[in-house]
Amino acid sequence: MADTVLYEVSDGLATITLNRPEAMNALNIATKVALREAVRCAAEDDAVRAVLLTAAGERAFCVGQDLKEHIGLLVQDRETGSGQTMSTVKEHYNPIVRALAGMPKPVVAGVNGVAAGAGFGLALAADYRVVADTAAFNTSFAGVALTADSGISWSLPRVIGPGRAADLLLFPRSIKAQEAFDLGIANRLVPAAELPAEAAKVARALAEGPTVAYAAIKEAVAYGLSHSLSETLDKEDELQTRAGSSEDHVIAVQAFVNKEKPKYLGR
């Protein structure tokens, strides 16, 4: 794995850190490949019960595509007629977002600075966003004559509504941290100096929680967004049966009866 993405697992928590602070954590090919590997590794590792996606430096979480690399690839495409540059959506962004949003464990994004373009999409692919009060979000795509990718055409309307999403996609602008919180993009807003500790605290709490129940919650919410009430009720029945059969459910009920704090096993 390239050193542009750091990966560490400790006590059930996988921490994935974008590590190109000198480039505002822009996504060049090496970084996208490493991030795809890291996210897939976290998703497939049964020992990982939660994921923290964050970034090095203070200025940026991720400004999206590395345009300096991108323009060189576009020139090559024009010269060779290969048209390979935009395959990055299929090869990199789509697998990364699918793994983040679809893994059966909670994902926390610790947004320390600017999240733009695909960086915004990565943050929205997480289940919970802890955001520094100095951070900002920007869709960016239309500003470079592109449409949305990294799942943002799916996730942003579901977070803020289709009308607001269309406004931000058609007329990209900087959404400051407080506005992001008011819109529901940020789940928790904290002083910048406290962001690393608070994001880790939130992710650690989820890593110590009832993993089977969290997975069911993720699946239920995603399902309910695109199905009828009747279908969703049937899905809730299916998922509740699964959660109710877990060891953690028994542990939780016993702890409640005994007035103790449960110690979950994640199964």
C-alpha positions in Angstrom: 0.0 0.0 0.0 1.4 3.4 -1.0 2.4 5.8 1.8 -0.2 8.3 0.4 -2.7 6.3 2.4 -2.0 5.0 5.9 -3.8 2.0 7.4 -3.9 0.9 11.0 -6.1 -1.5 13.0 -6.3 -1.2 16.7 -8.8 -2.9 19.0 -11.4 -3.4 16.3 -11.0 0.1 14.7 -9.4 0.6 11.3 -8.1 4.1 10.7 -7.6 5.1 7.1 -5.7 8.3 6.6 -5.2 10.2 3.4 -1.6 11.3 3.5 -0.8 13.9 0.9 -1.2 17.0 3.0 1.2 18.9 0.7 -1.3 18.4 -2.2 -4.4 18.9 0.0 -4.9 15.2 -0.1 -5.8 15.3 -3.8 -6.4 11.9 -5.3 -3.8 10.8 -7.8 -3.8 7.3 -9.2 -1.5 5.9 -6.6 -3.6 7.3 -3.8 -6.9 6.0 -5.3 -5.5 2.6 -5.7 -4.2 2.6 -2.1 -7.4 3.9 -0.8 -9.4 1.3 -2.7 -7.2 -1.4 -1.2 -7.4 0.0 2.4 -11.2 0.3 2.3 -11.6 -3.2 0.9 -9.3 -4.6 3.5 -11.3 -3.0 6.3 -14.6 -4.2 4.8 -13.4 -7.8 4.6 -11.6 -8.0 7.9 -13.8 -9.6 10.5 -11.6 -8.2 13.3 -12.5 -4.6 12.1 -15.8 -3.4 13.7 -15.7 0.2 12.6 -13.7 2.5 10.3 -12.4 6.0 10.7 -11.6 7.8 7.4 -9.6 10.9 8.0 -6.7 12.9 6.5 -3.3 14.4 7.4 -2.8 18.1 7.7 -5.0 20.9 8.6 -6.1 22.5 5.3 -7.9 19.7 3.6 -9.7 16.4 4.1 -9.6 15.8 0.3 -9.9 18.2 -2.6 -10.9 15.4 -5.0 -9.2 14.5 -8.3 -5.5 15.6 -8.6 -6.0 17.9 -11.5 -2.3 18.4 -12.1 -2.0 14.7 -12.9 -5.4 14.7 -14.6 -4.5 17.3 -17.2 -1.4 15.3 -18.2 -3.5 12.2 -18.7 -6.1 14.1 -20.7 -3.4 15.3 -23.1 -2.2 11.7 -23.5 -5.7 10.6 -24.2 -6.0 13.2 -27.0 -2.7 12.2 -28.5 -3.4 8.4 -28.4 -7.2 8.4 -28.6 -7.3 5.9 -25.8 -9.9 7.7 -23.7 -8.7 5.9 -20.5 -8.5 8.9 -18.2 -12.2 8.8 -17.1 -12.1 5.1 -16.4 -11.0 6.2 -13.0 -14.7 6.5 -12.0 -15.3 2.8 -12.7 -11.9 1.5 -11.6 -11.4 3.6 -8.4 -14.2 5.9 -7.2 -17.1 3.4 -7.6 -15.4 0.5 -5.8 -14.2 2.8 -3.0 -17.7 4.3 -2.4 -19.4 0.9 -2.7 -17.1 -0.5 0.0 -17.5 2.4 2.3 -21.3 2.6 2.1 -21.9 -1.1 1.8 -19.6 -2.6 4.4 -21.5 -4.2 7.3 -19.9 -1.9 9.9 -20.1 1.8 10.6 -17.8 4.3 8.9 -16.9 7.7 10.5 -15.4 10.5 8.4 -13.2 12.9 10.4 -13.4 16.0 8.1 -10.5 18.2 9.1 -10.6 20.7 6.2 -11.8 21.2 2.7 -13.8 18.3 1.2 -14.3 19.0 -2.5 -15.5 17.0 -5.5 -14.7 13.3 -4.9 -13.5 14.3 -1.4 -17.1 15.5 -0.6 -18.4 12.2 -2.1 -16.1 10.2 0.2 -17.3 12.1 3.3 -20.9 11.5 2.3 -20.2 7.7 1.8 -19.5 7.5 5.5 -22.3 6.9 8.0 -21.3 9.7 10.3 -19.3 12.9 9.8 -17.4 14.7 12.5 -16.4 18.0 11.1 -13.9 20.7 12.2 -15.4 24.2 12.5 -12.8 25.3 9.9 -13.8 22.8 7.3 -15.8 23.4 4.2 -17.5 21.4 1.4 -17.8 22.0 -2.3 -19.2 19.9 -5.1 -16.7 21.4 -7.6 -17.6 19.2 -10.5 -19.4 21.8 -12.7 -16.6 24.2 -12.1 -14.3 21.9 -14.2 -17.1 21.0 -16.7 -17.8 17.6 -15.2 -20.9 15.9 -13.7 -21.1 14.3 -10.3 -19.2 11.1 -9.4 -18.1 9.3 -6.2 -21.8 8.6 -5.5 -22.6 12.3 -4.7 -25.6 12.4 -7.1 -27.1 9.6 -4.9 -25.9 10.7 -1.4 -26.3 14.5 -1.5 -30.0 14.6 -2.4 -30.7 12.1 0.3 -28.9 14.2 2.9 -30.1 17.7 2.0 -33.0 17.1 -0.5 -33.0 17.2 -4.3 -33.6 20.9 -4.7 -30.7 22.0 -2.6 -28.5 19.3 -4.1 -29.3 20.6 -7.6 -28.3 24.1 -6.5 -25.0 23.0 -5.1 -24.2 20.9 -8.1 -25.1 23.4 -10.7 -23.6 26.4 -8.8 -20.7 25.1 -6.8 -19.7 27.2 -3.8 -17.9 26.7 -0.5 -20.3 25.4 2.2 -18.8 26.5 5.5 -18.9 24.1 8.5 -21.8 25.8 10.3 -23.9 25.7 7.1 -22.9 22.1 6.6 -24.1 21.3 10.1 -27.4 23.2 9.5 -28.0 21.3 6.3 -27.3 17.9 7.9 -24.0 17.3 6.0 -22.1 17.4 9.3 -23.4 15.2 12.1 -21.1 16.7 14.7 -19.3 20.1 14.6 -16.2 20.5 16.8 -13.3 23.0 17.2 -10.6 22.2 14.7 -8.0 21.4 17.4 -10.4 18.8 18.9 -11.3 17.1 15.6 -8.7 14.2 15.7 -9.6 13.2 19.2 -13.4 13.6 18.8 -13.5 11.7 15.5 -11.4 8.9 17.1 -13.7 8.9 20.1 -16.8 8.5 18.0 -15.3 5.8 15.9 -13.9 4.0 18.9 -17.4 4.0 20.5 -18.8 2.4 17.4 -16.0 -0.2 17.3 -17.0 -1.2 20.8 -20.7 -1.4 20.0 -23.1 -4.1 18.7 -21.6 -4.6 15.2 -24.4 -6.8 13.9 -27.0 -4.3 14.9 -25.1 -1.5 13.3 -24.8 -3.5 10.0 -28.6 -4.0 10.1 -29.2 -0.3 10.7 -27.0 0.6 7.7 -28.8 -1.9 5.5 -32.3 -0.9 6.7 -31.7 2.8 6.0 -30.4 2.2 2.6 -33.2 -0.2 1.7 -35.9 2.1 3.0 -34.8 5.0 0.8 -35.7 3.1 -2.3 -38.6 0.8 -1.3 -42.2 1.0 -0.2 -43.3 1.1 3.4 -44.7 -2.5 3.1 -41.4 -3.7 1.6 -39.4 -1.9 4.3 -41.5 -3.4 7.1 -40.7 -6.8 5.7 -37.0 -5.9 5.6 -37.1 -4.6 9.1 -38.6 -8.0 10.2 -35.7 -9.8 8.4 -33.0 -7.6 9.9 -34.5 -7.5 13.4 -34.5 -11.3 13.4 -30.9 -11.3 12.5 -30.0 -8.7 15.2 -32.1 -10.5 17.8 -30.2 -13.7 17.1 -26.8 -12.1 17.8 -24.8 -12.7 21.0 -24.6 -8.9 21.5 -28.4 -8.8 21.8 -28.3 -11.3 24.7 -25.4 -9.4 26.3 -27.3 -6.1 26.0 -30.5 -7.4 27.6 -28.7 -9.1 30.4 -26.7 -5.9 31.1 -29.9 -3.8 31.1 -31.6 -6.1 33.5 -28.5 -6.1 35.8 -28.0 -2.4 35.4 -24.6 -2.8 34.0 -22.8 -1.4 30.9 -22.7 -4.0 28.2 -19.4 -5.3 26.8 -20.1 -6.3 23.2 -18.3 -8.9 21.2 -19.3 -7.7 17.8 -21.2 -10.9 16.9 
